[in-house]
Amino acid sequence: MRIAPFAFFPDVTRQHIFDACRATHRNDEAFAGALAVYLSIKAILYSEWNGNNNLLDLIIPELPDTGVRDRLIQINEKGSNSSIAEMAQLGTNGFVVNSVPFAIYCSTKILDLGLEEMFRQIISAGGNTDTNASIAGQIAGALIGTENIPHPLILKLQNLPEYEWIRQVINQTKLKISEINHCLSLQNRKYFRV
């Protein structure tokens, strides 16, 4: 869940992602899951995924041979017309092989469902709903931007004691995205330095 901010920095390597995972998760599946989330957000930042093309086709080839990759392939074979409830049958618990591929698939439904409905369907699917909704929300949010978050959700957010801090983080992230877009116009589009 915590890997998303790495996507906003240009000098991140696979080793950085691996090291971040190792702090709490000491297995290859956790690394593959974190890498899949990172690659999903990078595909948005680099304008490779616009919500209408196939995100899974973009990230699967970049993943190591793991259960996470296998599950993403399985989801991809089922097709984009499957509902969130149908995909939930593959697993929604906290095990990374279930949660990350499920959340990534859910994020691909953002343009069809909207943010609130996407969250409703993730929660209705059960399992590790906070993790699944967080990961899907991070990816979907990177795609739609803060200006497309429904106003009732913004009002709920503004009532949180942490709202000012959240607003500052969002503004800093917008600046970082602008910097990345500028850098991309000056160099080749590569997800990693090495």
Secondary structure by P-SEA (a helix, b strand, c coil): cccccccccccccaaaaaaaaacccccaaaaaaaaaaaaaaaaaaaccccccccccccccccccccaaaaaaaaaaaacccccccccccccccccccccaaaaaaaaaacccccaaaaaaaaaaaccaaaaaaaaaaaaaaaaaccccccaaaaaaaaaccaaaaaaaaaaaaaaaaaaaaaaaaccccccccc
